[in-house]
Amino acid sequence: MIGPDELRRCSRLHRKSMMLAEQASLEHMRGRHNRGRKLMRDAYNAEREAASVVAPHLHMDPTRSVLHHSAAWLALNCGEAAEAEHLVSEALDGFPPSDIAEELCEIKILASAEKEDA
């Protein structure tokens, strides 16, 4: 069972990640691409850490799969195709809702294509 401290940490990391991803998008729109990439990387790292908190707790779906989905998408946006595939596989090891599972499979296809292009 996941404890309340772990849940708070996970929630805090997720909020931080989403805030950083939003800031990254704004920086890209302003033409500040280096700053945008740095913020996107920070968002990815925070979301990956949030996903790792709940990873062993399969009963935490859909929260677990949603966090892995976000982390995988951010990984893909940071050019980390192999890590995106890993996060998708980890999410699919649980019990994601069908709509999330479909989106995870789409991310995996994109990540595979990106790896082939590299």
ZADO-1210 file (C-alpha; in nm, 4 decimals, padded with zeros to 6 digits):
<atoms>
<atom x="00.0000" y="00.0000" z="00.0000" code="MET" pos="1"/>
<atom x="00.1236" y="00.3452" z="-00.0840" code="ILE" pos="2"/>
<atom x="00.1527" y="00.5835" z="00.2080" code="GLY" pos="3"/>
<atom x="00.0178" y="00.9372" z="00.2381" code="PRO" pos="4"/>
<atom x="00.3669" y="01.0901" z="00.2220" code="ASP" pos="5"/>
<atom x="00.4369" y="00.9120" z="-00.1063" code="GLU" pos="6"/>
<atom x="00.1030" y="01.0284" z="-00.2451" code="LEU" pos="7"/>
<atom x="00.1761" y="01.3893" z="-00.1499" code="ARG" pos="8"/>
<atom x="00.5236" y="01.3646" z="-00.3067" code="ARG" pos="9"/>
<atom x="00.3770" y="01.2179" z="-00.6244" code="CYS" pos="10"/>
<atom x="00.1133" y="01.4905" z="-00.6450" code="SER" pos="11"/>
<atom x="00.3708" y="01.7639" z="-00.5837" code="ARG" pos="12"/>
<atom x="00.6004" y="01.6254" z="-00.8542" code="LEU" pos="13"/>
<atom x="00.3145" y="01.5976" z="-01.1028" code="HIS" pos="14"/>
<atom x="00.2011" y="01.9562" z="-01.0423" code="ARG" pos="15"/>
<atom x="00.5609" y="02.0743" z="-01.0820" code="LYS" pos="16"/>
<atom x="00.5961" y="01.8798" z="-01.4054" code="SER" pos="17"/>
<atom x="00.2784" y="02.0220" z="-01.5561" code="MET" pos="18"/>
<atom x="00.3788" y="02.3757" z="-01.4588" code="MET" pos="19"/>
<atom x="00.7236" y="02.3297" z="-01.6163" code="LEU" pos="20"/>
<atom x="00.5740" y="02.1805" z="-01.9346" code="ALA" pos="21"/>
<atom x="00.3424" y="02.4796" z="-01.9664" code="GLU" pos="22"/>
<atom x="00.6336" y="02.7192" z="-01.9153" code="GLN" pos="23"/>
<atom x="00.8348" y="02.5241" z="-02.1745" code="ALA" pos="24"/>
<atom x="00.5566" y="02.5645" z="-02.4305" code="SER" pos="25"/>
<atom x="00.5416" y="02.9370" z="-02.3636" code="LEU" pos="26"/>
<atom x="00.9173" y="02.9707" z="-02.4041" code="GLU" pos="27"/>
<atom x="00.9040" y="02.7880" z="-02.7376" code="HIS" pos="28"/>
<atom x="00.6227" y="03.0172" z="-02.8557" code="MET" pos="29"/>
<atom x="00.8394" y="03.3175" z="-02.7617" code="ARG" pos="30"/>
<atom x="01.1257" y="03.1783" z="-02.9679" code="GLY" pos="31"/>
<atom x="01.3391" y="03.0916" z="-02.6642" code="ARG" pos="32"/>
<atom x="01.3991" y="02.7346" z="-02.7726" code="HIS" pos="33"/>
<atom x="01.7005" y="02.6562" z="-02.5539" code="ASN" pos="34"/>
<atom x="01.5108" y="02.7664" z="-02.2432" code="ARG" pos="35"/>
<atom x="01.2046" y="02.5749" z="-02.3633" code="GLY" pos="36"/>
<atom x="01.4046" y="02.2539" z="-02.4088" code="ARG" pos="37"/>
<atom x="01.5573" y="02.2898" z="-02.0609" code="LYS" pos="38"/>
<atom x="01.2160" y="02.3390" z="-01.9014" code="LEU" pos="39"/>
<atom x="01.0723" y="02.0450" z="-02.0969" code="MET" pos="40"/>
<atom x="01.3592" y="01.8259" z="-01.9741" code="ARG" pos="41"/>
<atom x="01.2910" y="01.9392" z="-01.6160" code="ASP" pos="42"/>
<atom x="00.9197" y="01.8617" z="-01.6645" code="ALA" pos="43"/>
<atom x="01.0073" y="01.5153" z="-01.7948" code="TYR" pos="44"/>
<atom x="01.2378" y="01.4443" z="-01.5007" code="ASN" pos="45"/>
<atom x="00.9730" y="01.5487" z="-01.2477" code="ALA" pos="46"/>
<atom x="00.6991" y="01.3435" z="-01.4162" code="GLU" pos="47"/>
<atom x="00.9257" y="01.0402" z="-01.4491" code="ARG" pos="48"/>
<atom x="00.9977" y="01.0636" z="-01.0770" code="GLU" pos="49"/>
<atom x="00.6245" y="01.0948" z="-00.9989" code="ALA" pos="50"/>
<atom x="00.5572" y="00.7851" z="-01.2113" code="ALA" pos="51"/>
<atom x="00.8322" y="00.5939" z="-01.0318" code="SER" pos="52"/>
<atom x="00.6634" y="00.6597" z="-00.6965" code="VAL" pos="53"/>
<atom x="00.3484" y="00.4739" z="-00.8046" code="VAL" pos="54"/>
<atom x="00.5106" y="00.2254" z="-01.0467" code="ALA" pos="55"/>
<atom x="00.5119" y="-00.0717" z="-00.8082" code="PRO" pos="56"/>
<atom x="00.1521" y="-00.0076" z="-00.6986" code="HIS" pos="57"/>
<atom x="-00.0583" y="-00.1681" z="-00.9732" code="LEU" pos="58"/>
<atom x="-00.3763" y="-00.0987" z="-00.7758" code="HIS" pos="59"/>
<atom x="-00.3166" y="00.2759" z="-00.8301" code="MET" pos="60"/>
<atom x="-00.4531" y="00.2722" z="-01.1842" code="ASP" pos="61"/>
<atom x="-00.5699" y="00.4880" z="-01.3517" code="PRO" pos="62"/>
<atom x="-00.3430" y="00.7346" z="-01.1675" code="THR" pos="63"/>
<atom x="-00.0429" y="00.5116" z="-01.2291" code="ARG" pos="64"/>
<atom x="-00.0996" y="00.4769" z="-01.6028" code="SER" pos="65"/>
<atom x="-00.1819" y="00.8479" z="-01.6468" code="VAL" pos="66"/>
<atom x="00.1484" y="00.9462" z="-01.4840" code="LEU" pos="67"/>
<atom x="00.3388" y="00.6991" z="-01.7000" code="HIS" pos="68"/>
<atom x="00.1553" y="00.8283" z="-02.0072" code="HIS" pos="69"/>
<atom x="00.2563" y="01.1878" z="-01.9263" code="SER" pos="70"/>
<atom x="00.6145" y="01.0878" z="-01.8523" code="ALA" pos="71"/>
<atom x="00.6348" y="00.8875" z="-02.1774" code="ALA" pos="72"/>
<atom x="00.4975" y="01.1789" z="-02.3808" code="TRP" pos="73"/>
<atom x="00.7444" y="01.4189" z="-02.2190" code="LEU" pos="74"/>
<atom x="01.0288" y="01.1706" z="-02.2772" code="ALA" pos="75"/>
<atom x="00.9355" y="01.1556" z="-02.6442" code="LEU" pos="76"/>
<atom x="00.9343" y="01.5362" z="-02.6605" code="ASN" pos="77"/>
<atom x="01.2831" y="01.5370" z="-02.5094" code="CYS" pos="78"/>
<atom x="01.4165" y="01.2933" z="-02.7694" code="GLY" pos="79"/>
<atom x="01.4231" y="01.0024" z="-02.5265" code="GLU" pos="80"/>
<atom x="01.2461" y="00.7435" z="-02.7433" code="ALA" pos="81"/>
<atom x="01.3854" y="00.4400" z="-02.5600" code="ALA" pos="82"/>
<atom x="01.2772" y="00.5816" z="-02.2251" code="GLU" pos="83"/>
<atom x="00.9322" y="00.6586" z="-02.3682" code="ALA" pos="84"/>
<atom x="00.8991" y="00.2950" z="-02.4765" code="GLU" pos="85"/>
<atom x="01.0089" y="00.1770" z="-02.1319" code="HIS" pos="86"/>
<atom x="00.7523" y="00.3996" z="-01.9579" code="LEU" pos="87"/>
<atom x="00.4773" y="00.2789" z="-02.1925" code="VAL" pos="88"/>
<atom x="00.5651" y="-00.0840" z="-02.1224" code="SER" pos="89"/>
<atom x="00.5673" y="-00.0181" z="-01.7498" code="GLU" pos="90"/>
<atom x="00.2242" y="00.1487" z="-01.7737" code="ALA" pos="91"/>
<atom x="00.0809" y="-00.1400" z="-01.9737" code="LEU" pos="92"/>
<atom x="00.2023" y="-00.3845" z="-01.7070" code="ASP" pos="93"/>
<atom x="-00.0737" y="-00.2440" z="-01.4873" code="GLY" pos="94"/>
<atom x="-00.4422" y="-00.1995" z="-01.5570" code="PHE" pos="95"/>
<atom x="-00.4791" y="00.1194" z="-01.7606" code="PRO" pos="96"/>
<atom x="-00.8256" y="00.2194" z="-01.8814" code="PRO" pos="97"/>
<atom x="-00.8757" y="00.1354" z="-02.2493" code="SER" pos="98"/>
<atom x="-00.8503" y="00.4949" z="-02.3712" code="ASP" pos="99"/>
<atom x="-00.5205" y="00.5461" z="-02.1884" code="ILE" pos="100"/>
<atom x="-00.3933" y="00.2082" z="-02.3132" code="ALA" pos="101"/>
<atom x="-00.4703" y="00.3143" z="-02.6725" code="GLU" pos="102"/>
<atom x="-00.2816" y="00.6416" z="-02.6264" code="GLU" pos="103"/>
<atom x="00.0104" y="00.4541" z="-02.4702" code="LEU" pos="104"/>
<atom x="00.0263" y="00.2284" z="-02.7761" code="CYS" pos="105"/>
<atom x="00.0296" y="00.5363" z="-03.0000" code="GLU" pos="106"/>
<atom x="00.3219" y="00.6789" z="-02.8019" code="ILE" pos="107"/>
<atom x="00.5044" y="00.3474" z="-02.8379" code="LYS" pos="108"/>
<atom x="00.4559" y="00.3577" z="-03.2169" code="ILE" pos="109"/>
<atom x="00.5893" y="00.7152" z="-03.2309" code="LEU" pos="110"/>
<atom x="00.8861" y="00.6217" z="-03.0123" code="ALA" pos="111"/>
<atom x="00.9685" y="00.3203" z="-03.2306" code="SER" pos="112"/>
<atom x="00.9542" y="00.5369" z="-03.5433" code="ALA" pos="113"/>
<atom x="01.1788" y="00.7968" z="-03.3808" code="GLU" pos="114"/>
<atom x="01.4331" y="00.5306" z="-03.2872" code="LYS" pos="115"/>
<atom x="01.4354" y="00.3992" z="-03.6449" code="GLU" pos="116"/>
<atom x="01.4952" y="00.7494" z="-03.7813" code="ASP" pos="117"/>
<atom x="01.7886" y="00.8065" z="-03.5448" code="ALA" pos="118"/>
</atoms>
